[in-house]
Amino acid sequence: MYPYQVVRSRRKTVSLEIRPDCSVLVRAPLRMPEADIRTFVLRHQGWLEQHMPQMEARRQAEPTPEQAEALIRRAKEILPGKVACYARIMGVSPAGITVTGARTRFGSCSPKNRLCFSWRLMAYPEAAIDYVVVHELAHIRYKNHSPAFHGFVATVLPDHLERRQLLKQPPDFSTKE
């Protein structure tokens, strides 16, 4: 069994997370017995064994400062055009775009419809980049991941599930300029 850290809070459910440093974190309700937490972790060993190699690969794959700068430049050059193009197709209007160094998410959409994209996204294939752009633009219309949200994404990218799978691979910082 993987070693894990427990963080208790005023929550009703228990969750399991693999952190970027590949440590395992369990978020649990304040009064949940240790035995129940241990049982939960044991029940999810298969999930941990499946996802831990991906996290290890991501952790080891860090760009050089030069590669990071190139990816930032590329993100600032490419993303505004992609966002404008897909926004027209989807009939939505983002409030703005920001490029960040986020490590745990490729993109986000604020309640005020401002989009953020991690420059790390640029280390993935074009099809994956387009998927993240469409995904975040869809959040302007749907602020959740409901069936309607996924249906809206599918109207623009019918192969969105295959594109999403590309994001599960480790980034390739070496070939992106």
Disulfide bonds with the S-S distance in Angstrom:
none
